[in-house]
Structures are given as structure tokens and as C-alpha cells.
């Protein structure tokens, strides 16, 4: 906790620093491409150390709360030395987690069969993606749990019903490869694995008393049984888990449109530009404007005055502020297009959907209209967003043409 507080303080302190320009000091020998950098604005994530005297140990029969053999093995993995080592370092965590599973498999061939270990690995990586691709703040409410089942369904279909290399599928049934494909799920990229618990050992027995881990464990437990049926079960299991939808439509559901996480657009702000890299000058001084949005102001010669475009994301709306971080500087006019926003819709939903007030706009991908939008129904034992309420059996629908949060789509190639 003390180290975390120190890093938080240092991040805040550095964000408040200003300089007169971005010039290098005389004698500077080395530079780095700014496109290889990402602003570290959150504290790196590490699991807490184990209690004094305790050591990681995967006990084959330890998982009393397990829902079937694959789940029991997943829980054993999270308590193992192999899982602990995967998160020792800050970088390369995705690869380290996959290597940890390979080492765990080799160390436990006498405890479980090869097929059982493979199913457990597929379950663990699919559940990690379902948890962190979904909305963590929804906790154990019905919508959030159904959302996780739908994410697992799309992983199942990408691995069983189609198996494209571009989607991470090396061979039929490669759920783990599909679930961890960075180009499909950017939660697995280098930066996001550093600041989230995605690759952590969050099912460790000794962490259940800590609120963050208790909630993750409850969310995992809520979906683990359903996800095993989705990945390893029968057609009848799919139809039981998503009643009212035909099996062909379910089998062809390999995409979902997650509007809040999609590309942001601002049709109400005609002069906003995203700058991947541009130079701004003020006399002999220059500054690098990279990986950020700006509000383009009046033109001076061939260049433009500008302000930083600050986006504040809230649950139902995006709030915008302008900040004059570069007084007197003019951004290179060759980098300014002033092109209008395209493929941009209120909440990412089609025209004609009832919207009382528009709080945000989102880009819509080219494939969204290529398939059939589905509203999938789930029967869920929900426990509320906090995950500590009594279980209550409810039916919920996720998706449909006008759902502003998530829209599963069937039939997209």
C-alpha cells in the first residue's frame, strides 16, 4: 500500500509539471519513437504478497467451491507457484501467463489428464477475457453476468464454428488462442495488462477477504458453470443458456458491439482533431503533440492556435473541457484536416431508436450492419453490483437493435 500511494503521488506530480518547450538537452545521444510510449496514468497492478510463511501450492483437491473438474484445476492454478511467477514482472505479462500454464501442465501431469488440463486452461483464459472485456462495475448483476456469457459464446464460436487465424484460432477448439488475441481484445495489450488484474492470480484462497478480489472471485464463480457449458457442452446447453434464440443464430454469433468502449467521436465539436504526432511552434521553441486530441482554433498563416481537448467519461455521457496547455504555440497546419466525423451515431445505436438526451457518440464499425442483431436472454442468479447480496433468479435480455451498452451480432463473417 505504501508503494502504491507513492507511485500515485508521483504520477499526479508529474502530470502537474510544465516545461517551456520539448527541446533535448545538448549532447543528447538517444531518442525513442513517441508511438512506442504510453502515458502511465494508473498505478501498476501487482497481487499482494502472501502471508509470512505461506508459499504458493496447487493442491489437487483443494477447490471445495469448484463447479466441475476444469474449474477445480483453474482454482489450483491460481494458487500455484507458476501463476505467482507470471506476475512478478511488470512487462510481458500475457506471454508470462501463457508460459505459466505450460509449466503448470508439465508439473501436474500426474494429477490430471492432458484433456482436463487443457480444458482448465481454456476456461481460465476465456473467463479472464469475459470478466475484463465486460463491465467490471456491473459486478454480479444480471446484465453483467449475461454479458460475460455472451463474450464466452463469441469465443466459443470463433474457436469451434469458424477458426480463423486472424482471430487467434490455431486449430479447432483453440478457445485460449482466441480469447487472448491482442488484435481482437486490446485488454491483453502490454499497457493494459500492467494496470489491470487480468493476468493476476485473483482466485488465490488467501485473497478472498479483500474487497477487490472478493468481488472478482464472486463474478468468476457466478459465470464459471455457464461458461463451461458454453465451451464444452452440447447444443442443448447453448439453447438452455440462451432461451428463445435459434441454434443457428447462436452458432453464428461471433461478434458483439460494445459501444462504450468503441471509438469516440464528437459531431458537436466540429474542430476537434486527434493528433498521432505533430509539431507545434512558438518562435524558436517547439513542442510535440502526440497521441492526444486538440481543439483547433483560429488560423495564423498556415498553422493554427489550439487547446487541449479533455474528455471526461461518465456512465451515461461524455463531458468535454478545453485546456490551454500550450499558450502561444501554433500546431502544424499540414496535420490539421478539419474533416467531419463519419460513421458516428448517438450511443452507437441506429437512427430511430428512442433517445431522450444524447450524452455521447460512438463510431460504428463496418461489420455492424453485415449481420443480424440479437437480443439474447439469460436466466441469472444475480447478487447485485456489490456481489454480496442474496442470490435472486431473474431473466434479463442483453442486446437488440437499441441497446446502448452491448449488441451481439450473428452472421458476420
C-alpha positions, -999 to +999 in steps of 0.1 A: +000+000+000+028+024+008+045+019-025+012+022-044+005+055-026+040+067-035+035+059-072+001+075-073+016+107-058+044+107-083+020+102-113-001+132-101+030+153-095+044+146-130+010+154-146+012+188-130+047+196-143+052+221-172+082+229-193+088+258-217+094+235-247+102+200-256+138+206-267+165+180-259+195+189-237+228+195-256+246+162-260+215+140-261+226+107-277+194+086-278+158+092-287+127+070-288+097+069-311+068+085-292+045+060-308+062+034-286+053+052-254+021+053-234+014+077-206+014+057-173-016+074-156-025+045-134-006+025-108+009-008-119-011-038-106+005-065-085-011-091-064-004-086-026+024-108-012+013-139+006+012-140+044+046-146+061+055-183+060+029-192+033+040-205+000+021-210-033+008-245-036-016-261-060-034-289-042-054-311-065-083-315-041-083-280-025-111-264-045-142-271-024-162-244-042-154-257-076-180-263-103-166-293-121-131-306-128-119-277-151-130-251-125-112-270-098-080-270-118-083-233-126-085-226-089-055-248-082-035-229-109-043-195-093-029-209-060+002-223-077+038-211-078+036-210-116+008-184-115+026-164-089+057-162-111+037-150-141+031-116-124+064-110-108+074-086-136+056-056-149+062-063-186+053-092-210+025-104-187+004-120-214+033-142-225+043-149-189+007-161-181+007-185-211+041-198-201+029-203-166+001-225-178+026-246-198+048-250-168+017-259-146+006-285-172+040-302-170+041-301-132+007-317-129+005-345-155+003-370-126-027-352-110-049-346-140-052-359-176-039-338-205-075-331-217-085-319-182-056-296-180-063-282-215-100-276-206-089-258-175-065-235-194-092-227-219-117-220-191-093-197-173-083-176-203-119-174-215-131-163-181-103-137-178-114-122-211-151-123-203-145-106-169-123-078-182-140-073-216-172-069-197-181-040-174-164-048-140-186-022-122-217-043-130-204-069-106-228-097-101-260-081-115-279-100-141-269-078-171-232-081-163-234-119-159-253-123-191-227-100-209-199-123-197-218-154-210-222-137-244-185-129-246-178-165-239-203-175-266-184-155-292-151-170-281-166-205-284-179-198-319-147-183-331-129-214-320-154-241-330-177-228-357-151-209-378-115-209-366-098-180-384-061-174-379-068-136-378-090-142-348-063-162-329-076-197-337-047-221-344-069-252-346-105-261-339-112-258-302-085-232-295-105-212-271-074-199-253-058-186-285-090-168-295-095-153-260-060-138-258-057-124-293-045-089-288-058-075-321-093-087-311-092-080-273-070-050-266-073-057-228-044-081-234-020-054-247+012-045-230-001-014-212-035-027-200-021-059-186+002-038-165-026-018-148-054-044-145-058-076-127-063-095-160-032-117-156-033-119-118-039-149-096-073-134-084-087-168-072-060-172-046-075-186-014-058-160+008-072-130-011-109-136-006-112-112+023-100-082+003-129-064-014-115-062-049-106-098-050-138-110-033-158-093-060-137-108-088-140-142-072-178-139-069-181-127-105-160-156-117-180-181-096-213-167-110-203-175-145-179-204-143-206-231-146-223-215-175-191-208-194-180-245-190-213-255-206-208-229-234-173-241-242-175-278-236-212-286-236-239-295-261-262-277-284-289-283-258-267-265-233-265-234-255-302-233-261-309-237-223-285-208-215-299-185-242-336-195-245-357-182-273-328-178-298-324-204-326-293-226-326-281-214-360-282-178-348-264-188-316-237-207-335-231-178-358-227-152-331-190-143-332-192-105-328-206-080-304-206-042-305-196-028-271-205+008-277-190+025-246-156+010-254-157+018-291-140+048-309-151+081-296-164+108-320-177+143-314-200+156-341-210+185-319-174+197-319-166+205-355-129+214-349-116+185-328-087+166-342-068+136-330-031+141-333-010+110-336+021+132-339+025+169-348+049+197-340+037+230-325+060+260-326+062+293-307+091+313-322+122+291-318+106+268-293+087+237-303+065+211-286+055+176-296+017+170-298+012+132-298-015+107-291-040+133-280-070+153-292-069+191-297-095+217-303-084+236-334-089+274-330-081+303-354-057+301-383-024+321-382-006+319-415-006+282-424-008+270-389-034+270-361-038+281-325-052+252-304-062+239-270-060+205-254-093+186-258-100+169-224-126+141-223-142+131-191-161+098-194-191+093-172-216+064-171-241+079-195-223+108-211-190+123-222-181+157-208-156+179-227-133+206-214-107+228-233-074+235-216-048+259-228-017+238-221+004+254-250-001+291-248+014+309-278+021+277-297+008+271-333+003+235-345+015+225-379-014+232-403-004+203-425-016+179-397-050+196-395-078+182-417-109+196-401-128+166-415-163+160-402-170+129-380-181+099-400-198+066-390-208+084-358-241+077-340-256+087-307-246+059-283-236+039-314-272+029-320-292+034-352-314+063-360-350+057-349-340+042-315-357+062-287-331+085-270-344+113-247-310+130-245-277+123-263-248+120-238-222+106-261-214+094-297-196+064-308-181+051-341-199+022-357-177-005-373-182-015-409-194-050-400-222-039-377-248-039-404-235-070-421-251-094-396-283-099-376-286-080-343-297-103-315-313-097-281-300-126-261-319-137-230-302-152-199-315-167-167-292-155-140-288-159-102-279-123-096-264-109-064-262-072-073-233-050-083-216-054-050-218-093-053-227-096-016-265-097-019-287-128-017-290-148-049-321-139-069-331-158-100-340-133-128-343-132-166-325-104-185-320-095-221-287-081-234-286-067-269-312-058-296-310-030-320-313-002-295-292-015-266-267+013-258-243-010-239-238-042-258-252-057-291-244-092-301-245-097-338-250-131-356-238-139-391-208-116-395-180-133-415 
